[in-house]
Amino acid sequence: MSELFDAVDALLASRATLPPPAERKRLRAAHGLTIDEVATALKVRRATMSGWESGKTEPRPPERDAYARLLEKLAELYPAPADDTVVAAPVQDVAIPVELTPAPTPAAEVRAPDAPVAARTTSTTRKKAPPANAPADMTDPRFENGPLAVVDVEDGQVLAYCTGGLVLDVPAKSVPALIDWTLSEAKLGAPKLSGPGKPADPLLVLTEAALERYGLPVSLTEEERLAGRLPEGHKVVKQLVRAEWKLTKRGFGPWARIYRPAKGSDRQCVQLCIPSWQALDTRHWGEAGRLPSAELARVLGTYASRVMTPRGSTAVTGLELMTALHPATRASEPDADGKRHSEHNPGSLGADPVDCAPCEAPDGHPLLADLPRFHLRGPGEKLFEEAYDWARPFTDADYQRRHLVGLDVNMAFAAGANGLVVGLGAPTRVNTPVFDPKLPGSWLVDLSHVDLSRVKAGKDKWVELDGALLPSPFTPKGDRPEGPAWYATPTVAYAVELGYDVAPIEAYVRHDNGRYLDGWYNRLRDAYLATMADLGVGADLAPADFLTAMDGYRSRDPELAIVVSAIKATVKGGLGKLRERPRGEGWKPGQPWRALSRPTWRPDIRAAVISRTRINLHRKIVKHAAFTGQYPVAVLSDCVVYAVDGESPMNFLPYREGKPLPGGFKLGINPGLVKHEGTQSVLWGEGVREQFDAPELNLARYIKDGTVTNVDNGE
């Protein structure tokens, strides 16, 4: 009988009553919880949690029961105000009324975008209903107007276009006054991304009209562009100094940070983004800098809500996201006097930089200052983990095929970071170590004996392959190693996986380690998947449907397509920043450069991610070759090209009853899965190689649209 009662209780729980979406959001915000914190507690993705709060989706058991319990307890702590009637509304098509409430001051007046300036006669705050695909609400009342605003001038009035269609009137007459208004009245910013972290500072994007209004140049002179900033004698810089505002070391440039020293937890900092000064790199942001103000606010606001408020270039933001998710310090438990102190935050890289191993140091690093001036380090002295750039000549079998089909791995480097154990502290040097695949580090080992013509495919199973048609997994150019060389842990572990013994000569290992990049990966993955879903490419599509959905997806919403490009650039740029090189400033080889002072200058982490990404791709190539007998003709970073008969990936990927080859290539939008990069004819490929007299020209570089550029001696 008890089992029957348990079954009945489960049925009742599975229909647990939930408050309407707006109330769910209010209760979470009232307790100071972020979406990420609740999602982690309920063991769901952030995007799932956002869907529950927006009303786009509804939770199902067992998460529904736990979520209902959380909301019930929060409702007991934070009952709805007596004058607020919470009415259950349908999940879809919820009408959002225009709210009219007294404004704090006339200076903070807000108007709908279509309201004429001359018609404002009352001091009110008007919030316009957000349009479709508007970024999620920041929920914190301190930041109720969103993370950022695009400042423009219309009919002589300065306006701030915020996310969700909101427009604020800006009373400020100077840049110092604009900063004061932003911090005191604009209610811009974003909540912290982790418990020990800090809220994001508000971002103001200044249009050309706003620059002219505030006495700033619409474009920088050549001298200013090279310096990356306005001269200290510029009148606006002097205004800021007189108002006791400070600028960071990068000065008043395309991404200026204006601040006063923090007092306790009270931060006073505003960041400026100036598109006409090339703040938004067209390689990553497309034509975003030329969009009308409302549209630009939507693009940057969507990125800010799903990734983080931009802190500079996508590369800078990618690196800052790592720190925001894993701050170096946290508040300690109260001491005997009840005071808290700053202490190391476990799982972070710490507050102080650490030296890399000599083999991990790029050329010119201070650790290499004693080397002869023109010494060229070889594989036995230098860790060289880079992405693939490999190609081979066509075989007779290739010539019998009609097409070249390219596959591109989605978010390949993000997938390489997922679950990866990396070093958190300084390296320890070990002689003749026993290889440990769980220990991150750099290993000097000879892998020249690994024979790709016979590799292990299971516990006691070996497969025979044509090793001459495969790139080596151990070098970026795909050449077989000729002797001892330095490798990151994932590369050496793959040699063991293929069935070969390894005997390291030396190693620099990191006993203090962890999965530092997991949160970073999850955040960027969710941002990518959510934005692609908005563009009509869902994560659960069947292979054929996925290819159809990907066809022309960018044209469905060009603004969201810009966000997708920026998210991808954030991944690659953030990882690149882990080994940032000198950027002028009079640097000479052997001298330290600015990036070395960062705890996040970690070339070993970058190497480990690239190593794992390259190995992940090679593993798929081997699985595909063993099952189909097909070998790639070119591999470039995350793109691989095959000579096949059909024009579509569906013509040669081995799907059985809709299921892909285990461990092989799988079509889909999730990171690590593949999409169709492009198709050209074999005749096109041979013609290009003949034209440039380059039988091993990497056709993966041009497979997307067939346009061939920057060819130099086959490179």
BELGI-V621657 format. One record per pair of residues at least 4 apart in sequence whose C-alpha atoms are under 7 Angstrom apart, sorted by the first residue. I is the first residue (numbers start at 1). GAP is how many residues later the second one is. Records with the same first field share a line. If there is no record, write none. Layout:
# BELGI-V621657
I = GAP, GAP
This chain:
# BELGI-V621657
1 = 4
2 = 4
3 = 4
4 = 4
5 = 4
6 = 4
7 = 4
8 = 4
9 = 4
10 = 4
11 = 4
12 = 4
13 = 52
14 = 47, 50, 51
16 = 48, 49, 52
17 = 51
18 = 50
19 = 4, 5, 69
20 = 4, 68, 69
21 = 4, 31, 32, 33, 34
22 = 4, 31
23 = 4
24 = 4, 29, 47
25 = 4, 28
26 = 4
27 = 4, 44, 47, 48, 51
28 = 4, 5
29 = 4, 110, 111
30 = 48
33 = 4, 5
34 = 4
35 = 4, 11, 14
36 = 4, 10
37 = 4
38 = 4
39 = 4, 5, 6, 7, 10
40 = 4
42 = 21
44 = 4
45 = 4
46 = 4, 480
47 = 4, 479, 483
48 = 4
49 = 4
50 = 4
51 = 4, 5, 6
52 = 4, 5, 6, 7
55 = 36, 37
56 = 35, 36
59 = 4, 5
60 = 4
61 = 4
62 = 4
63 = 4
64 = 4
65 = 4
66 = 4
67 = 4
68 = 4
69 = 4
70 = 4
71 = 4
72 = 4
73 = 4
74 = 4
75 = 4
80 = 4
89 = 5
90 = 4
96 = 33
98 = 28, 29, 30, 31
99 = 27, 28
100 = 24, 25, 26
101 = 23, 24
102 = 21, 22, 23
103 = 5, 6, 20, 21, 22
104 = 4
106 = 17
107 = 63, 64
108 = 60, 61, 77, 78
109 = 14, 15, 16, 59, 60
110 = 15, 16, 57, 58, 59
111 = 4, 15, 56, 57
112 = 14, 15, 16, 54, 55
113 = 54
127 = 39
128 = 37, 38
130 = 4, 34, 35
131 = 33, 34
134 = 30, 164, 168
135 = 29, 166, 167, 170
136 = 169
137 = 9
138 = 5, 6, 8, 52, 53
139 = 5
140 = 4, 51
142 = 45
143 = 4, 44, 45, 46, 47
144 = 43, 44
145 = 17, 42, 43
146 = 16, 17, 42, 43, 44
147 = 41, 42, 43, 55, 56, 154, 157, 162
148 = 14, 40, 41, 54, 55, 56, 153
149 = 11, 12, 13, 54, 55, 56, 148
150 = 10, 11, 12, 54, 55, 56, 143, 147
151 = 7, 8, 9, 10, 53, 54, 55, 56, 59
152 = 6, 7, 8, 54, 55, 57, 58, 141
153 = 4, 5, 6, 56, 57
154 = 4
158 = 11, 12
159 = 8, 9, 10, 11
160 = 7, 8, 9, 10
161 = 5, 6, 7, 132, 133, 136
162 = 4, 5, 135
163 = 134, 135, 138
165 = 129
172 = 5, 6, 9
173 = 4
174 = 4, 40
175 = 4, 39
176 = 4, 63, 64, 67
177 = 4
178 = 4
179 = 4, 91
180 = 4
181 = 4, 5
182 = 4, 6
188 = 14
189 = 11, 12, 13
190 = 9, 10
191 = 8, 9
192 = 5, 6, 7, 8
193 = 4, 131, 132
194 = 130, 131
196 = 131, 134
197 = 127, 130
200 = 109
201 = 68, 69, 70
202 = 68, 69
203 = 67, 68, 69
204 = 67, 68, 69
205 = 67, 68, 69
206 = 4, 5, 67, 68
207 = 4, 67
208 = 4, 10, 68
209 = 4
210 = 4
211 = 4, 5, 6, 7
212 = 4, 5, 6
215 = 21
218 = 58
219 = 57, 58
220 = 4, 5, 57
221 = 4
222 = 4
223 = 4
224 = 4, 5, 6
225 = 4
228 = 25
229 = 22, 23, 24
230 = 4, 22, 23
232 = 5
233 = 4, 5
234 = 4
235 = 4
236 = 4
237 = 4
238 = 4
239 = 4
240 = 4, 5
241 = 4, 5
245 = 13, 14, 15
246 = 12, 13, 14
247 = 4, 5, 10, 11, 12
248 = 9
251 = 5
252 = 4
254 = 19, 20, 23, 24, 25
255 = 16, 17, 18, 19, 24, 57
256 = 15, 16, 17
257 = 12, 13, 14, 15
258 = 11, 12, 13
259 = 9, 10, 11
260 = 8, 9
262 = 4, 5, 6
263 = 4
273 = 6
274 = 5
275 = 4, 5, 14
280 = 5, 9
281 = 4
282 = 4, 5
284 = 281, 282, 285
285 = 277, 280, 281
286 = 276
287 = 4
288 = 8
291 = 4, 5
292 = 4
293 = 4
294 = 4
295 = 4
296 = 4
297 = 4
298 = 4
299 = 4, 260, 261, 264
300 = 4
301 = 4
302 = 4
303 = 4, 5, 260
304 = 4, 5, 6
306 = 221
307 = 216, 217, 220
308 = 13
310 = 7
311 = 5, 6
312 = 4, 5
313 = 4
314 = 4, 252, 255, 256, 259
315 = 4, 254, 255, 258, 259, 262
316 = 4, 258
317 = 4, 253, 257
318 = 4, 252, 253, 255, 256
319 = 4, 255, 258
320 = 4
321 = 4, 199
322 = 4, 198
323 = 4
325 = 194, 195
326 = 22
327 = 18, 21
328 = 16, 17, 20, 21, 22, 23
329 = 13, 14, 15, 16, 21
330 = 12, 13, 14, 15
331 = 9, 10, 11, 12
332 = 8, 9, 10, 11
333 = 7
334 = 4, 5, 6
335 = 4, 5
344 = 6
347 = 167, 169
348 = 76, 168
349 = 75, 76, 250, 251
350 = 249
351 = 248
352 = 247
353 = 244, 245, 246
354 = 71, 72, 245
355 = 71
356 = 4, 5, 70, 71
357 = 4, 70, 151
358 = 9
359 = 22, 23, 24
360 = 22, 23, 243, 244
361 = 4
364 = 4, 225, 226
365 = 4, 224, 225, 226, 227
366 = 224, 225, 226
368 = 222
369 = 221
371 = 4
377 = 4, 5
378 = 4
379 = 4, 106, 107
380 = 64, 104, 105, 106
382 = 104
383 = 103, 104
385 = 102, 222, 225, 226
386 = 90, 224, 225
387 = 89, 223, 227, 250
388 = 88, 89, 226, 247, 248, 249
389 = 87, 88, 246, 247, 248
390 = 81, 87, 88, 244, 245, 246, 308
391 = 242, 243, 244, 305, 306, 307
392 = 241, 242, 304
393 = 302, 303
394 = 4, 5, 239
395 = 4
396 = 4
398 = 245
399 = 283
401 = 242, 243, 244, 281
402 = 242, 243, 279, 280
403 = 240, 241, 242, 243, 244, 276, 277, 278, 279
404 = 237, 238, 239, 240, 275, 276, 277, 278
405 = 236, 237, 238, 242, 243, 244, 273, 274, 275
406 = 233, 234, 235, 236, 270, 271, 272, 273, 294, 297
407 = 232, 233, 234, 267, 268, 269, 270
408 = 230, 231, 232, 266, 267, 268, 269
409 = 229, 230, 263, 264, 265, 266
410 = 259, 260, 261, 262, 263, 264, 265
411 = 4, 157, 260, 261
412 = 4, 201, 226, 259, 260
413 = 4, 159, 196, 197, 200
414 = 4, 107, 157, 257
415 = 256, 257
416 = 193, 196, 197
417 = 100, 104, 192
418 = 99, 100, 103
419 = 96, 99
420 = 95
421 = 19, 92, 93, 94
422 = 18, 91, 92, 93, 94, 183
423 = 17, 87, 89, 90, 91
424 = 88, 89, 90
425 = 85, 87
426 = 84
427 = 81, 82, 83
428 = 80, 81, 82
429 = 78, 79, 80
430 = 76, 77, 78
431 = 74, 75, 76
432 = 72, 73, 74
433 = 71, 72, 73, 74
434 = 70
435 = 69
437 = 52, 56
439 = 70, 71, 72
440 = 49, 69, 70
441 = 47, 48, 67, 68, 69
442 = 44, 45, 46, 47, 65, 66, 67
443 = 43, 44, 45, 61, 63, 64, 65
444 = 40, 41, 42, 43, 60, 61, 62, 63
445 = 39, 40, 41, 58, 59, 60
446 = 37, 38, 39
447 = 34, 36, 37
448 = 32, 33, 34, 35
450 = 45, 50
452 = 13, 15
453 = 11, 12, 13, 14
454 = 8, 9, 10, 11
455 = 7, 8, 9, 43, 44
456 = 5, 6, 7, 42, 43
457 = 4, 5, 6
463 = 163
465 = 161
469 = 162
470 = 161
471 = 7, 8
472 = 6, 7, 8
473 = 5, 142, 145
474 = 17
475 = 4
487 = 4, 5
488 = 4, 119, 120, 123
489 = 4, 119
490 = 4, 118, 121, 122
491 = 4, 120, 121, 124
492 = 4
493 = 4
494 = 4
495 = 4, 5
496 = 4, 5, 6
517 = 4
518 = 4
519 = 4
520 = 4
521 = 4
522 = 4
523 = 4
524 = 4, 43
525 = 4, 146
526 = 4
527 = 4
528 = 4, 36, 39
529 = 4
530 = 4
531 = 4, 29, 33
532 = 4, 5, 6
533 = 4, 5
535 = 18, 21, 22
536 = 13
537 = 9, 12, 13
539 = 129, 130, 131
541 = 4, 5
542 = 4
543 = 4, 124, 125
544 = 4
545 = 4
546 = 4, 122
547 = 4
549 = 4
554 = 4, 7
557 = 4
558 = 4
559 = 4
560 = 4
561 = 4
562 = 4
563 = 4
564 = 4
565 = 4
566 = 4
567 = 4
568 = 4
569 = 4
570 = 4
571 = 4
572 = 4
573 = 4
574 = 4
575 = 31
576 = 4, 30
578 = 22, 23, 24, 25, 28
579 = 22, 23, 24, 27
580 = 15
582 = 5, 11
587 = 4, 6
592 = 4
595 = 6
596 = 5
602 = 4
603 = 4
604 = 4
605 = 4
606 = 4
607 = 4
608 = 4
609 = 4
610 = 4
611 = 4
612 = 4
613 = 4
614 = 4
615 = 4
616 = 4
617 = 4
618 = 4
619 = 4
620 = 4, 43, 44, 45
621 = 4
622 = 4
623 = 4, 40, 41
624 = 4, 6, 40
625 = 4, 5, 6
631 = 11
632 = 8, 9, 10
633 = 8, 9, 10
634 = 6, 7, 64, 65, 66
635 = 4, 5, 6, 65
636 = 4, 64, 65
639 = 61
640 = 60
641 = 59
644 = 8
646 = 5
647 = 4, 32
649 = 4, 27
654 = 6, 7
655 = 4, 5, 6
656 = 4
660 = 6
661 = 4
665 = 8, 9
666 = 7, 8
667 = 6, 7, 8
668 = 5, 6, 7
669 = 4
677 = 27
678 = 25, 26, 27
679 = 24, 25
680 = 4, 23, 26
681 = 4
682 = 4
683 = 4
684 = 4
685 = 4, 14
686 = 4
687 = 4
688 = 4
689 = 4, 5, 6, 8
690 = 4, 5
692 = 22
694 = 19, 20
696 = 18
697 = 17, 18
699 = 4
702 = 4, 5, 6
711 = 4
